[in-house]
């Protein structure tokens, strides 16, 4: 069996943890498997490197920042290879550009174009364990690039897809995907399996187990994922196209996102083209908009409210403020004191009353809903940030207890 295994920064944060992970890798290899391992930078290394950069230059070029940040993963793979060498294991470490992992030219948030398998196959044919840097690649002009947030997950899935691996295992500090964050929600349950679509929704809505880009790639190329613990030797959660219990479980999970802010464009004319003017201005600045709510007509005027990522609020607000005459609104408001809570489940397609049950739980807890967004497998609500944790708990109690 060909396994691609990814270990995050917390799993390789120090010497003791590296040795424990090396034991997991060695055991899988000794069981007769071909093993390719993708690693993140140790612990807070990436943040530390960003701080070092800021000490020298508060506004460095993205090219040089990529050169700097890519060293974090290089340290991880070298140390892991040393640990496996000490155990007598045949091993080789490779950087993103030694594989190579080819990307586009967007420094800091590059997209993978292809993964060459020639070098990987050569090393596997020699019965070596191959340790690969996550989060990084090389552009068509030979520039080092990094993949942005969640990049190591994406690297692992891309390698697994290119090699047609039997499984891609994502090792984390939890033992699988839960119905809610088990560190914060009492009664959270571990799922044996979950669909790609459900996992993508949860990942994009604030669940931090997997990055949505990696799940999207896994779905596209049919890579079966398993999320499991690097601390306990037991099966995790399977992420795949079809699961057995899709109709038995009405929802699979609850996610919370604090990186959200609300903007209200007040008093715009109720006529064609106004919404276009608002959202085209934001789209041109590459600002993503999530939940959108438009009020009913009031004497020829209405309001448009929507959410953006909190770290893009100031930019979005200034853009709309500068286009007041062009859009023709009477006032503009913004709020950071909000959070988004979402339920996700493929079982919604065949079950009625899911949204009503969610709203009942919030009503019983006296939690007010500001905005609502739905899709076939998701219901999201915008709430006051101070109520978010309580909202997740009461919704979880309603569906799972």
C-alpha positions as CSV (number, residue, x, y, z in Angstrom):
1,X,0.0,0.0,0.0
2,X,1.2,3.5,-0.8
3,X,0.5,5.9,2.0
4,X,1.0,9.7,2.0
5,X,1.1,11.0,5.6
6,X,1.0,14.6,6.6
7,X,2.0,15.9,10.1
8,X,1.2,19.4,11.2
9,X,3.4,21.8,13.1
10,X,2.1,20.9,16.5
11,X,2.9,17.2,15.9
12,X,6.6,18.0,15.2
13,X,7.0,21.0,17.5
14,X,10.0,19.6,19.5
15,X,12.5,16.7,19.6
16,X,10.2,14.4,21.7
17,X,7.3,14.9,19.3
18,X,9.5,14.3,16.2
19,X,10.7,11.0,17.7
20,X,7.1,9.9,18.4
21,X,6.1,10.8,14.8
22,X,9.2,9.0,13.5
23,X,7.9,5.9,15.3
24,X,4.6,6.1,13.6
25,X,6.3,6.5,10.2
26,X,8.7,3.6,10.9
27,X,5.9,1.3,12.0
28,X,3.9,2.0,8.8
29,X,7.1,1.4,6.7
30,X,7.9,-1.9,8.5
31,X,4.4,-3.1,7.8
32,X,5.4,-3.2,4.2
33,X,3.9,0.1,3.0
34,X,5.5,2.6,0.7
35,X,5.5,5.9,2.7
36,X,5.7,9.5,1.7
37,X,5.5,12.0,4.5
38,X,4.7,15.7,4.2
39,X,5.6,18.0,7.1
40,X,4.7,21.5,8.2
41,X,7.1,23.8,10.0
42,X,7.6,23.1,13.7
43,X,5.2,24.7,16.1
44,X,5.2,28.5,15.8
45,X,8.2,28.6,13.5
46,X,6.3,30.4,10.7
47,X,5.1,33.1,13.1
48,X,8.6,33.5,14.5
49,X,10.0,33.9,11.0
50,X,7.4,36.6,10.2
51,X,8.4,38.4,13.4
52,X,12.1,38.3,12.3
53,X,11.2,39.7,8.9
54,X,9.2,42.5,10.5
55,X,12.3,43.4,12.6
56,X,14.3,44.0,9.5
57,X,11.6,45.3,7.1
58,X,7.9,45.9,8.0
59,X,7.0,45.6,4.4
60,X,9.2,43.0,2.7
61,X,8.6,41.8,-0.8
62,X,6.5,38.7,-1.1
63,X,9.3,37.0,-3.0
64,X,11.8,37.3,-0.2
65,X,9.2,36.4,2.4
66,X,8.6,33.2,0.6
67,X,12.3,32.4,0.5
68,X,12.4,33.0,4.3
69,X,9.2,31.1,5.2
70,X,10.1,28.1,3.2
71,X,13.0,27.4,5.5
72,X,10.6,26.3,8.3
73,X,9.5,23.2,6.5
74,X,13.1,22.5,5.4
75,X,14.1,22.3,9.1
76,X,11.3,19.9,9.9
77,X,12.1,17.4,7.1
78,X,15.8,17.4,7.9
79,X,15.2,16.8,11.6
80,X,12.6,14.0,10.9
81,X,15.0,12.3,8.5
82,X,17.7,12.4,11.1
83,X,15.3,10.8,13.6
84,X,14.5,8.0,11.2
85,X,18.2,7.5,10.3
86,X,18.9,7.0,14.0
87,X,16.3,4.2,14.0
88,X,18.0,2.5,11.1
89,X,15.3,3.5,8.5
90,X,16.3,4.3,4.9
91,X,15.1,7.8,4.3
92,X,15.6,10.9,2.2
93,X,14.2,14.4,2.6
94,X,13.2,16.6,-0.4
95,X,12.2,20.2,-0.7
96,X,9.3,21.4,-2.8
97,X,11.7,22.4,-5.6
98,X,13.6,19.1,-5.5
99,X,10.4,17.1,-6.1
100,X,9.4,19.5,-7.8
101,X,6.0,20.8,-6.9
102,X,5.2,23.3,-9.7
103,X,3.0,26.3,-8.9
104,X,1.8,29.5,-10.4
105,X,3.6,32.8,-9.8
106,X,1.6,34.1,-6.9
107,X,4.0,34.5,-4.0
108,X,2.4,33.9,-0.6
109,X,-0.7,32.2,-1.9
110,X,0.4,30.1,-4.8
111,X,-1.7,27.4,-6.5
112,X,-0.2,24.0,-7.3
113,X,-0.1,23.2,-11.1
114,X,1.5,19.8,-11.0
115,X,3.6,17.4,-8.9
116,X,6.4,15.5,-10.7
117,X,6.5,11.9,-9.6
118,X,9.8,10.9,-11.2
119,X,12.1,11.6,-8.2
120,X,9.4,10.4,-5.8
121,X,9.1,7.1,-7.6
122,X,12.9,6.6,-7.8
123,X,13.2,7.0,-4.1
124,X,10.3,4.7,-3.3
125,X,11.7,2.1,-5.7
126,X,14.8,2.1,-3.6
127,X,12.5,1.4,-0.6
128,X,13.2,4.7,1.0
129,X,10.8,6.7,3.2
130,X,10.5,10.1,1.4
131,X,10.0,13.2,3.6
132,X,8.7,16.2,1.7
133,X,8.3,19.8,2.7
134,X,4.7,21.0,2.7
135,X,3.5,24.5,2.1
136,X,6.0,25.2,-0.7
137,X,6.8,24.8,-4.4
138,X,8.6,26.4,-7.3
139,X,7.2,28.6,-10.1
140,X,7.8,28.2,-13.8
141,X,10.7,30.8,-13.6
142,X,12.4,28.9,-10.7
143,X,11.2,31.1,-7.9
144,X,10.4,29.6,-4.5
145,X,6.7,30.0,-3.7
146,X,4.5,29.3,-0.6
147,X,0.9,28.1,-0.7
148,X,-0.7,30.2,2.0
149,X,-2.8,29.1,4.9
150,X,-3.4,25.3,5.1
151,X,-0.7,24.8,2.4
152,X,0.8,21.6,3.9
153,X,-2.6,19.9,3.8
154,X,-2.9,20.9,0.1
155,X,0.7,19.7,-0.6
156,X,-0.1,16.3,0.9
157,X,-3.2,15.8,-1.1
158,X,-1.5,17.0,-4.3
159,X,1.3,14.4,-3.7
160,X,-1.2,11.7,-3.0
161,X,-3.1,12.5,-6.2
162,X,0.0,12.6,-8.3
163,X,1.2,9.2,-7.0
164,X,-2.3,7.6,-7.0
165,X,-1.8,6.8,-3.3
166,X,-4.1,4.3,-1.6
167,X,-4.7,6.8,1.2
168,X,-3.7,10.3,2.4
169,X,-3.6,10.4,6.2
170,X,-3.7,13.8,7.9
171,X,-2.3,13.6,11.4
172,X,-3.4,16.3,13.9
173,X,-3.7,17.0,17.6
174,X,-7.2,15.6,17.6
175,X,-8.2,12.0,16.7
176,X,-10.6,12.9,13.9
177,X,-13.4,15.1,12.7
178,X,-15.9,15.9,15.4
179,X,-19.5,17.2,15.4
180,X,-18.1,20.4,17.0
181,X,-14.8,21.4,18.6
182,X,-14.3,18.8,21.4
183,X,-12.1,21.3,23.3
184,X,-15.0,23.7,23.6
185,X,-18.2,21.9,23.2
186,X,-19.5,19.4,25.8
187,X,-20.7,16.2,24.2
188,X,-18.9,16.6,20.8
189,X,-18.7,13.3,19.0
190,X,-16.1,11.9,16.7
191,X,-17.4,11.0,13.3
192,X,-16.3,7.7,11.6
193,X,-16.8,9.2,8.2
194,X,-17.9,12.4,6.5
195,X,-18.4,13.4,2.8
196,X,-16.0,15.6,0.9
197,X,-18.8,18.2,0.5
198,X,-19.6,18.3,4.2
199,X,-15.9,18.6,5.1
200,X,-15.4,21.4,2.6
201,X,-18.3,23.3,4.1
202,X,-17.1,22.8,7.7
203,X,-13.5,23.8,6.7
204,X,-14.7,27.0,4.9
205,X,-17.0,27.9,7.8
206,X,-14.4,27.9,10.6
207,X,-13.6,24.2,11.5
208,X,-9.8,24.0,11.6
209,X,-9.2,20.3,11.1
210,X,-8.6,20.5,7.3
211,X,-8.2,23.4,4.9
212,X,-10.9,23.6,2.4
213,X,-8.5,23.8,-0.6
214,X,-7.1,20.4,0.3
215,X,-10.5,18.8,0.6
216,X,-11.6,20.3,-2.7
217,X,-8.5,18.8,-4.4
218,X,-9.1,15.5,-2.7
219,X,-12.7,15.4,-4.1
220,X,-11.6,16.4,-7.6
221,X,-9.0,13.6,-7.8
222,X,-10.7,11.0,-5.7
223,X,-8.1,10.9,-2.9
224,X,-9.5,9.2,0.2
225,X,-8.5,11.1,3.3
226,X,-8.2,10.0,6.9
227,X,-7.9,12.5,9.8
228,X,-6.3,10.9,12.8
229,X,-4.2,11.7,15.9
230,X,-0.5,11.8,16.0
231,X,-0.7,11.1,19.8
232,X,-2.9,8.0,19.8
233,X,-2.7,4.9,17.6
234,X,-6.3,4.4,16.6
235,X,-8.4,4.9,13.4
236,X,-9.6,8.4,12.6
237,X,-12.3,9.9,10.4
238,X,-12.6,8.9,6.8
239,X,-13.3,11.7,4.3
240,X,-14.7,10.4,1.0
241,X,-17.4,10.7,-1.6
242,X,-20.0,8.4,-0.2
243,X,-20.7,7.5,3.4
244,X,-22.9,4.9,4.9
245,X,-24.9,7.0,7.3
246,X,-25.7,10.1,5.2
247,X,-29.5,9.7,5.8
248,X,-29.2,8.7,9.4
249,X,-27.4,11.8,10.6
250,X,-29.4,15.0,9.8
251,X,-26.3,17.1,10.4
252,X,-22.6,16.2,10.6
253,X,-21.2,19.1,12.4
254,X,-21.3,22.7,13.7
255,X,-18.7,25.3,12.9
256,X,-18.0,28.7,14.3
257,X,-16.2,31.6,12.6
258,X,-15.0,34.7,14.4
259,X,-13.2,36.1,11.4
260,X,-16.3,37.8,10.1
261,X,-17.6,41.4,10.0
262,X,-20.8,43.0,8.9
263,X,-21.3,46.0,6.6
264,X,-24.7,47.7,6.0
265,X,-25.2,50.0,3.0
266,X,-28.3,52.0,4.1
267,X,-30.8,53.9,2.0
268,X,-29.9,52.9,-1.6
269,X,-32.4,53.3,-4.4
270,X,-34.7,50.3,-5.2
271,X,-33.7,50.1,-8.8
272,X,-31.7,47.8,-11.1
273,X,-27.9,48.0,-10.9
274,X,-27.4,49.2,-7.3
275,X,-26.3,45.8,-6.0
276,X,-24.0,45.5,-8.9
277,X,-22.3,48.8,-8.1
278,X,-21.8,47.7,-4.5
279,X,-20.4,44.3,-5.1
280,X,-18.4,45.0,-8.2
281,X,-16.5,47.6,-6.3
282,X,-15.5,44.9,-3.8
283,X,-14.9,42.3,-6.4
284,X,-12.4,44.5,-8.2
285,X,-10.5,44.7,-4.9
286,X,-10.6,40.9,-4.6
287,X,-12.7,41.1,-1.4
288,X,-15.0,38.1,-0.9
289,X,-18.5,38.6,0.3
290,X,-20.4,35.9,2.2
291,X,-23.9,36.4,3.6
292,X,-26.1,39.0,1.8
293,X,-29.4,40.4,3.0
294,X,-31.5,43.1,1.2
295,X,-34.4,44.7,3.0
296,X,-37.8,45.2,1.4
297,X,-38.7,48.5,-0.3
298,X,-39.4,51.5,1.9
299,X,-40.6,54.5,-0.1
300,X,-38.3,53.6,-3.0
301,X,-35.3,52.8,-0.8
302,X,-33.8,49.7,0.8
303,X,-30.7,48.5,2.7
304,X,-28.1,46.0,1.7
305,X,-26.2,44.1,4.5
306,X,-23.4,41.6,3.9
307,X,-20.5,40.0,5.6
308,X,-16.8,40.0,4.8
309,X,-13.7,38.6,6.5
310,X,-12.9,40.7,9.5
311,X,-9.3,41.4,8.3
312,X,-10.8,42.9,5.1
313,X,-13.4,45.1,6.8
314,X,-11.3,48.3,6.8
315,X,-10.4,47.9,3.2
316,X,-14.0,47.2,2.1
317,X,-15.4,50.1,4.2
318,X,-12.9,52.6,2.7
319,X,-13.8,51.4,-0.9
320,X,-17.5,51.9,-0.3
321,X,-17.0,55.1,1.5
322,X,-15.1,56.5,-1.5
323,X,-17.8,55.4,-3.9
324,X,-20.7,56.9,-2.0
325,X,-21.8,59.2,-4.8
326,X,-21.5,56.5,-7.4
327,X,-23.6,54.0,-5.4
328,X,-25.9,56.6,-4.0
329,X,-26.5,55.5,-0.4
330,X,-27.4,57.6,2.6
331,X,-25.3,55.9,5.3
332,X,-22.7,53.2,5.9
333,X,-22.3,51.1,9.0
334,X,-19.8,48.4,10.0
335,X,-19.5,46.0,12.9
336,X,-16.8,43.6,14.0
337,X,-18.7,42.3,17.0
338,X,-20.3,39.4,15.1
339,X,-19.7,35.7,14.6
340,X,-21.0,33.1,12.2
341,X,-22.4,29.8,13.4
342,X,-23.2,27.1,10.9
343,X,-24.7,23.6,10.8
344,X,-23.6,21.3,7.9
345,X,-25.0,17.9,6.8
346,X,-25.8,16.0,3.6
347,X,-28.8,14.6,5.5
348,X,-30.5,18.0,5.2
349,X,-31.4,17.1,1.6
350,X,-33.8,14.4,2.8
351,X,-34.9,15.9,6.1
352,X,-37.4,18.7,6.7
353,X,-37.3,21.1,9.7
354,X,-33.5,21.2,10.1
355,X,-33.4,25.0,10.0
356,X,-36.4,25.3,12.3
357,X,-34.7,23.0,14.9
358,X,-31.6,25.2,14.8
359,X,-33.7,28.4,15.2
360,X,-35.6,26.8,18.0
361,X,-32.4,26.1,19.9
362,X,-31.3,29.7,19.5
363,X,-34.8,31.0,20.5
364,X,-34.9,28.9,23.7
365,X,-31.4,30.3,24.6
366,X,-32.6,33.9,23.9
367,X,-30.0,34.4,21.2
368,X,-31.0,36.8,18.4
369,X,-30.2,36.0,14.8
370,X,-29.0,39.0,12.7
371,X,-28.7,37.3,9.2
372,X,-29.3,33.9,7.7
373,X,-27.7,32.1,4.8
374,X,-28.6,28.6,3.5
375,X,-27.5,26.0,0.9
376,X,-28.4,22.4,0.2
377,X,-26.2,21.1,3.0
378,X,-25.7,24.2,5.2
379,X,-27.5,26.8,7.3
380,X,-25.4,29.7,8.7
381,X,-26.6,32.5,11.0
382,X,-24.9,35.7,12.0
383,X,-25.0,36.4,15.7
384,X,-23.5,38.8,18.3
385,X,-20.0,37.6,18.9
386,X,-20.6,37.3,22.7
387,X,-23.2,34.6,22.0
388,X,-21.3,32.4,19.6
389,X,-19.9,29.8,22.0
390,X,-23.3,29.4,23.8
391,X,-25.0,29.2,20.4
392,X,-22.8,26.3,19.3
393,X,-23.4,24.4,22.5
394,X,-27.2,24.8,22.5
395,X,-27.4,23.8,18.8
396,X,-25.2,20.8,19.5
397,X,-27.4,19.8,22.4
398,X,-30.5,20.1,20.3
399,X,-29.3,17.8,17.5
400,X,-27.0,15.4,19.2
401,X,-28.2,15.0,22.8
